[in-house]
Amino acid sequence: MEVVYLGELRNQATHLASSNTLITDAPLDNQGRGEAFSPTDLLCTSLAACMMTIMGIAARERDINLKDSSVRITKVMAAQPRRVSEIRLHFTLVSSDLNDHQLQVLKQAAHTCPVALSIHPDIHLEVTFEVLERSE
């Protein structure tokens, strides 16, 4: 990956293998324009995407369809020093006939994703799950 500073507290990150790019912008409360993901937004988004990916692997191995499932992310910042102090993730799993054992397997998968295991223990993680029956 590569990050290029574009000026005005904005960066362009490039995934070199695929040439996909994204822009980051400092948030409004830290001198930025807030027109794109902030770096701390990406930290939280990375956690949610990693958890969903590992859950997707576990689901695929068990023939569970999680398509259209989602995660709502809330980031809480602290001051002195400025940092992420809490990440709240609310998973909405859309599936047909998801039993309690399968749900526990998916929850365990989420909590053991590489990003979750890399988050500093001082960051409070609150992870909740709801299951919506797929209407087919």
Phi and psi restraints in degrees (value plus and minus 20) as a CYANA .aco file:
   2 GLU   PHI    -164.7  -124.7
   2 GLU   PSI     122.2   162.2
   3 VAL   PHI    -142.8  -102.8
   3 VAL   PSI     110.5   150.5
   4 VAL   PHI    -137.6   -97.6
   4 VAL   PSI     108.2   148.2
   5 TYR   PHI     -96.7   -56.7
   5 TYR   PSI     103.4   143.4
   6 LEU   PHI    -116.3   -76.3
   6 LEU   PSI     -25.9    14.1
   7 GLY   PHI      76.8   116.8
   7 GLY   PSI     144.7   184.7
   8 GLU   PHI      35.8    75.8
   8 GLU   PSI      15.4    55.4
   9 LEU   PHI      45.4    85.4
   9 LEU   PSI       8.0    48.0
  10 ARG   PHI    -140.1  -100.1
  10 ARG   PSI     121.3   161.3
  11 ASN   PHI    -148.3  -108.3
  11 ASN   PSI     134.4   174.4
  12 GLN   PHI    -138.8   -98.8
  12 GLN   PSI     101.4   141.4
  13 ALA   PHI    -121.6   -81.6
  13 ALA   PSI     117.4   157.4
  14 THR   PHI    -144.2  -104.2
  14 THR   PSI     110.5   150.5
  15 HIS   PHI    -105.5   -65.5
  15 HIS   PSI      87.3   127.3
  16 LEU   PHI     -83.5   -43.5
  16 LEU   PSI     -54.0   -14.0
  17 ALA   PHI     -88.6   -48.6
  17 ALA   PSI     -51.0   -11.0
  18 SER   PHI    -134.4   -94.4
  18 SER   PSI     -31.5     8.5
  19 SER   PHI      47.4    87.4
  19 SER   PSI      -9.8    30.2
  20 ASN   PHI     -86.7   -46.7
  20 ASN   PSI     123.7   163.7
  21 THR   PHI    -148.1  -108.1
  21 THR   PSI     139.1   179.1
  22 LEU   PHI    -166.6  -126.6
  22 LEU   PSI     136.3   176.3
  23 ILE   PHI    -128.7   -88.7
  23 ILE   PSI     120.9   160.9
  24 THR   PHI    -136.1   -96.1
  24 THR   PSI     130.8   170.8
  25 ASP   PHI    -159.3  -119.3
  25 ASP   PSI     122.5   162.5
  26 ALA   PHI     -83.8   -43.8
  26 ALA   PSI     125.3   165.3
  27 PRO   PHI     -92.5   -52.5
  27 PRO   PSI     142.6   182.6
  28 LEU   PHI     -76.4   -36.4
  28 LEU   PSI     -56.8   -16.8
  29 ASP   PHI    -101.6   -61.6
  29 ASP   PSI     -13.5    26.5
  30 ASN   PHI    -158.4  -118.4
  30 ASN   PSI      25.4    65.4
  31 GLN   PHI      54.8    94.8
  31 GLN   PSI     -13.1    26.9
  32 GLY   PHI    -120.8   -80.8
  32 GLY   PSI    -196.3  -156.3
  33 ARG   PHI    -112.9   -72.9
  33 ARG   PSI     -36.5     3.5
  34 GLY   PHI      43.3    83.3
  34 GLY   PSI      10.9    50.9
  35 GLU   PHI    -115.1   -75.1
  35 GLU   PSI     -18.8    21.2
  36 ALA   PHI    -174.6  -134.6
  36 ALA   PSI     157.1   197.1
  37 PHE   PHI     -75.5   -35.5
  37 PHE   PSI     119.4   159.4
  38 SER   PHI    -107.7   -67.7
  38 SER   PSI     143.6   183.6
  39 PRO   PHI     -76.7   -36.7
  39 PRO   PSI     -58.4   -18.4
  40 THR   PHI     -91.7   -51.7
  40 THR   PSI     -49.5    -9.5
  41 ASP   PHI     -80.6   -40.6
  41 ASP   PSI     -62.2   -22.2
  42 LEU   PHI     -85.7   -45.7
  42 LEU   PSI     -54.9   -14.9
  43 LEU   PHI     -77.1   -37.1
  43 LEU   PSI     -69.5   -29.5
  44 CYS   PHI     -88.6   -48.6
  44 CYS   PSI     -60.0   -20.0
  45 THR   PHI     -85.6   -45.6
  45 THR   PSI     -58.8   -18.8
  46 SER   PHI     -80.1   -40.1
  46 SER   PSI     -63.2   -23.2
  47 LEU   PHI     -80.6   -40.6
  47 LEU   PSI     -68.6   -28.6
  48 ALA   PHI     -83.1   -43.1
  48 ALA   PSI     -64.1   -24.1
  49 ALA   PHI     -86.2   -46.2
  49 ALA   PSI     -58.8   -18.8
  50 CYS   PHI     -85.1   -45.1
  50 CYS   PSI     -65.9   -25.9
  51 MET   PHI     -79.5   -39.5
  51 MET   PSI     -65.3   -25.3
  52 MET   PHI     -85.0   -45.0
  52 MET   PSI     -57.8   -17.8
  53 THR   PHI     -83.9   -43.9
  53 THR   PSI     -66.6   -26.6
  54 ILE   PHI     -87.0   -47.0
  54 ILE   PSI     -56.9   -16.9
  55 MET   PHI     -83.4   -43.4
  55 MET   PSI     -59.3   -19.3
  56 GLY   PHI     -82.0   -42.0
  56 GLY   PSI     -59.3   -19.3
  57 ILE   PHI     -83.2   -43.2
  57 ILE   PSI     -67.6   -27.6
  58 ALA   PHI     -81.9   -41.9
  58 ALA   PSI     -59.6   -19.6
  59 ALA   PHI     -86.4   -46.4
  59 ALA   PSI     -63.7   -23.7
  60 ARG   PHI     -81.9   -41.9
  60 ARG   PSI     -59.4   -19.4
  61 GLU   PHI     -84.7   -44.7
  61 GLU   PSI     -41.2    -1.2
  62 ARG   PHI    -132.8   -92.8
  62 ARG   PSI      -8.3    31.7
  63 ASP   PHI      37.2    77.2
  63 ASP   PSI      22.8    62.8
  64 ILE   PHI    -124.8   -84.8
  64 ILE   PSI     108.3   148.3
  65 ASN   PHI    -112.3   -72.3
  65 ASN   PSI      93.4   133.4
  66 LEU   PHI    -127.0   -87.0
  66 LEU   PSI      -9.7    30.3
  67 LYS   PHI     -72.8   -32.8
  67 LYS   PSI     119.3   159.3
  68 ASP   PHI      57.2    97.2
  68 ASP   PSI     -16.5    23.5
  69 SER   PHI     -90.1   -50.1
  69 SER   PSI     138.3   178.3
  70 SER   PHI    -167.8  -127.8
  70 SER   PSI     149.4   189.4
  71 VAL   PHI    -153.9  -113.9
  71 VAL   PSI     109.0   149.0
  72 ARG   PHI    -119.1   -79.1
  72 ARG   PSI     109.1   149.1
  73 ILE   PHI    -134.1   -94.1
  73 ILE   PSI     111.3   151.3
  74 THR   PHI    -143.3  -103.3
  74 THR   PSI     106.8   146.8
  75 LYS   PHI    -128.1   -88.1
  75 LYS   PSI     114.2   154.2
  76 VAL   PHI    -136.5   -96.5
  76 VAL   PSI     106.4   146.4
  77 MET   PHI    -120.4   -80.4
  77 MET   PSI     129.5   169.5
  78 ALA   PHI    -137.5   -97.5
  78 ALA   PSI     141.3   181.3
  79 ALA   PHI    -130.5   -90.5
  79 ALA   PSI     143.2   183.2
  80 GLN   PHI      35.4    75.4
  80 GLN   PSI      46.6    86.6
  81 PRO   PHI    -107.6   -67.6
  81 PRO   PSI     138.0   178.0
  82 ARG   PHI     -85.3   -45.3
  82 ARG   PSI     103.5   143.5
  83 ARG   PHI    -184.3  -144.3
  83 ARG   PSI     146.4   186.4
  84 VAL   PHI     -96.4   -56.4
  84 VAL   PSI     104.2   144.2
  85 SER   PHI    -125.9   -85.9
  85 SER   PSI     -43.6    -3.6
  86 GLU   PHI    -172.3  -132.3
  86 GLU   PSI     121.6   161.6
  87 ILE   PHI    -147.5  -107.5
  87 ILE   PSI     103.3   143.3
  88 ARG   PHI    -130.0   -90.0
  88 ARG   PSI     106.1   146.1
  89 LEU   PHI    -141.0  -101.0
  89 LEU   PSI     105.7   145.7
  90 HIS   PHI    -137.5   -97.5
  90 HIS   PSI      88.8   128.8
  91 PHE   PHI    -106.8   -66.8
  91 PHE   PSI     112.9   152.9
  92 THR   PHI    -134.1   -94.1
  92 THR   PSI      87.2   127.2
  93 LEU   PHI    -115.5   -75.5
  93 LEU   PSI     104.0   144.0
  94 VAL   PHI    -124.1   -84.1
  94 VAL   PSI      95.4   135.4
  95 SER   PHI    -177.2  -137.2
  95 SER   PSI     142.0   182.0
  96 SER   PHI    -122.6   -82.6
  96 SER   PSI     108.1   148.1
  97 ASP   PHI      35.8    75.8
  97 ASP   PSI      25.5    65.5
  98 LEU   PHI     -99.4   -59.4
  98 LEU   PSI      96.1   136.1
  99 ASN   PHI    -108.8   -68.8
  99 ASN   PSI     151.2   191.2
 100 ASP   PHI     -80.5   -40.5
 100 ASP   PSI     -60.2   -20.2
 101 HIS   PHI     -84.0   -44.0
 101 HIS   PSI     -64.9   -24.9
 102 GLN   PHI     -82.8   -42.8
 102 GLN   PSI     -60.5   -20.5
 103 LEU   PHI     -82.7   -42.7
 103 LEU   PSI     -61.4   -21.4
 104 GLN   PHI     -83.4   -43.4
 104 GLN   PSI     -59.9   -19.9
 105 VAL   PHI     -81.0   -41.0
 105 VAL   PSI     -63.6   -23.6
 106 LEU   PHI     -86.4   -46.4
 106 LEU   PSI     -61.6   -21.6
 107 LYS   PHI     -81.3   -41.3
 107 LYS   PSI     -65.4   -25.4
 108 GLN   PHI     -81.3   -41.3
 108 GLN   PSI     -61.9   -21.9
 109 ALA   PHI     -79.4   -39.4
 109 ALA   PSI     -65.5   -25.5
 110 ALA   PHI     -78.2   -38.2
 110 ALA   PSI     -65.9   -25.9
 111 HIS   PHI     -93.6   -53.6
 111 HIS   PSI     -30.4     9.6
 112 THR   PHI    -130.6   -90.6
 112 THR   PSI      -2.5    37.5
 113 CYS   PHI     -90.4   -50.4
 113 CYS   PSI     134.5   174.5
 114 PRO   PHI     -78.2   -38.2
 114 PRO   PSI     -56.7   -16.7
 115 VAL   PHI     -89.6   -49.6
 115 VAL   PSI     -63.5   -23.5
 116 ALA   PHI     -78.4   -38.4
 116 ALA   PSI     -59.5   -19.5
 117 LEU   PHI     -93.9   -53.9
 117 LEU   PSI     -31.1     8.9
 118 SER   PHI    -120.8   -80.8
 118 SER   PSI     -30.0    10.0
 119 ILE   PHI     -91.6   -51.6
 119 ILE   PSI     115.3   155.3
 120 HIS   PHI     -79.9   -39.9
 120 HIS   PSI     118.2   158.2
 121 PRO   PHI     -83.9   -43.9
 121 PRO   PSI     -37.1     2.9
 122 ASP   PHI     -94.5   -54.5
 122 ASP   PSI     -35.2     4.8
 123 ILE   PHI    -103.3   -63.3
 123 ILE   PSI      99.7   139.7
 124 HIS   PHI     -96.2   -56.2
 124 HIS   PSI     104.6   144.6
 125 LEU   PHI    -126.8   -86.8
 125 LEU   PSI     107.6   147.6
 126 GLU   PHI    -139.8   -99.8
 126 GLU   PSI      95.4   135.4
 127 VAL   PHI    -142.2  -102.2
 127 VAL   PSI     103.3   143.3
 128 THR   PHI    -145.1  -105.1
 128 THR   PSI     135.9   175.9
 129 PHE   PHI    -152.3  -112.3
 129 PHE   PSI     120.0   160.0
 130 GLU   PHI    -152.5  -112.5
 130 GLU   PSI     129.4   169.4
 131 VAL   PHI    -136.5   -96.5
 131 VAL   PSI     107.9   147.9
 132 LEU   PHI    -130.1   -90.1
 132 LEU   PSI     111.8   151.8
 133 GLU   PHI     -88.5   -48.5
 133 GLU   PSI     108.5   148.5
 134 ARG   PHI     -89.3   -49.3
 134 ARG   PSI     108.4   148.4
 135 SER   PHI    -115.1   -75.1
 135 SER   PSI      91.3   131.3
